[in-house]
Amino acid sequence: MEPETAVFAAGCFWGVEDIFRKVKGVRETAVGYAGGHTENPAYQDACTGRTGHAEAVQVKYDPEEVSYRELLEVFWSIHDPAQVNRQGPDVGSQYRSAIFYQDERQKELAEQSKKEEQERHSRPIATEIAPAGKFWKAEDYHQKYHEKHGIACHVPNLDAIRHLMK
């Protein structure tokens, strides 16, 4: 079966990629830029906030091993979706929470999961759900950054997703 694609933004793409790479059924990841309005942005461009892009992770996965619904479970567990244009110390629209859907099925599942997630939060969820559009791969030095530098990513709700990890 051909891998399917999902795109998520949940703060700094280094840590987001690190977690998704550890999920059973994920075949490939790439960090990059999504949801913006300029062509082929560079990191320095996206960091200004003027391109409209979010730091995002493209996930290629085997749907026979991990479902899109399970990937959404990972997404909600690894960041605070109620923060607007930030995650922890990273501030700016490039760090916003977003799900970039590939088709109507992903859109429906994302919207349903957002409603369910809202029930667990006292503050409104700020996560954007938008069509995937063009994904611009980031520069090579950003790819697999945590793996290259031996950095571990802190996941606040790791126990909630441990069953999905390799």
Buried (B, 14 or more C-beta within 10 A) or exposed (E): EEBBBBBBBBBBBBBBBBBBBBBEBBEEBBBBBBBBEBEEBEBEBBBEBBBBBBBBBBBBBBBEBBBBEBBBBBBBBBBBBBBEBBBEEBEBBBBBBBBBBBEEEBBEBBEEBBEEBBEEEEEEBBBBBBEBEEBBEBEEEBBBBBEEEEEEBEBEEEEBBEEBEE
